[in-house]
Amino acid sequence: MFNKIKILLLSESFLNLTQQSRCLARWFNRKPVNVISSEEYDEETDTRITQKSSKKTAWNENYFSNKSNEKKEPKDVKPLTISKRMPVSKVIVDMLETTIDQNGNFIYTKMNNNDVRITKILTEIKSNKERDKKDLILLEGKRLIKDALDAKCKLEYLLFSRFDEVEFLRPSILKLGAKLYKMPYREIQMWSDLVTSPGVMGIFKTPNLELYKPKQDTLPLTLICDNIREADNLGAILRTSSGVGCEQVLLTKGCVNVWDSKVLRSACGAHFKLKILKKCDLETIQDNLPTEYNIFIADNKIVSLSTVEKSSDKQVLSELVRSIPLLPYYSVAFDPNKHNVLIVGGETEGISEQSYKLASELKGVRLNIPLGNNVDSLNVGTALGIIVFEMKRQFLIATSQASV
């Protein structure tokens, strides 16, 4: 037992000696200028000693004593302090918002995968709350972006992977006011809503569609979309309305968001060629219509029955619907000298009760498309195209006969 204790003591002393010898090499070449005891040391009056350590202590004492005899005011010397070194963050600075230089070359910033700036921009644009807060829209495809640029919409960012896409947009891009980012195609594909991304995205300020001025050759026709909740249907309606030359489109509060990505794709640029009013109630609709107009409802048995079934008072609404005459669309003579209003409803929700009341008060007509092979109804976009192009046909015939 005594031998074990002796061995332990010897091992501890050996460890202490080893640690001291390790520290000895650090201080072997150091020569202190002066040694101050802990009692004499005052942290507040600690000063910097700037002389070299190779000077002798006696020479330093004489030097400082001579300096003290000179008539100079003592300087306030700050005590030594230890401050933490803050990490330096890399600041990424974009180029100026210049898209084309004097030589006609595009000015862009090249991005890598998972770039922080792209992630921040597209995360905000994908969030409905942030998108509405910053009043931005995202467009994919060079043709849709070109339609927005031709309509004088303000471009904020243009993300692309190939220069061919940007060259197509060169005549429409302004030289100032936007940022161009070139990024890998895989990165664009990851953020795209499409199965196959076109390789170019444009982020614009949301334009005010109510300020659009219709052209002179537009038809005297206003389209009211009542409870159109399917994005593809609303996009098809806007595209058909733009193609036929409709004057304006009014959307009720029950309709889907007009800037939804599916609406934008199916509309194919019709947003920038139409006057569109969103979230309209009955008063807003009447304020945006002329004093005299003919009103029509695109209706069929399925739409009428779905509206009656969802009503609290089925009997009253059923009588209201029956009070409005139902005629085939081709048997109605549309007057080109008077404004015409056409109401279309969704396939599931149908026409609202307020629309039927409005048509009943103004002695409107329900338009029906006869179908065969036991087909109940048509898609709302298809039905709309049949009716409005029949209107346009009659208008063109009437204007041509009047000019003869």
Buried (B, 14 or more C-beta within 10 A) or exposed (E): EEEEEEEEEEEEEEEEEEEEEEEEEEEEEEEEEEEEEEEEEEEEEBEEEEEEEEEEEEEBEEEEEEEEEEEEEEEEEEEEEEEEEEEEEEEEEEEEBBBBEEEEEBBBBEBEEEBEBBEEBBEBBEEEEEBEEBEBBBBBBBEBBBBBBEBEBBBBBBBBBEEEBBEBBEEBBBEEEBBBBBBBEEBBBEBBEEEEBBBBBBBBEBBEBEEBEBEEEBBBBBBBBBBBEBBBBBBBBBBBBBBBBBBBBBBBEBBBBBBBBBBBBBBBBBBBBBBBBBEBEEEBBEEBBEEEBBBBBBBBEEBBEBBBEEBEEEEEBBEBBEEBEBEEBEEBEBBBEEBBBBBBBBBEBBBBBEBBBBBBEEEBBBBBBEEEEEEEBBEBBEBBBBBBEBBBEBBEEBEEEEEE
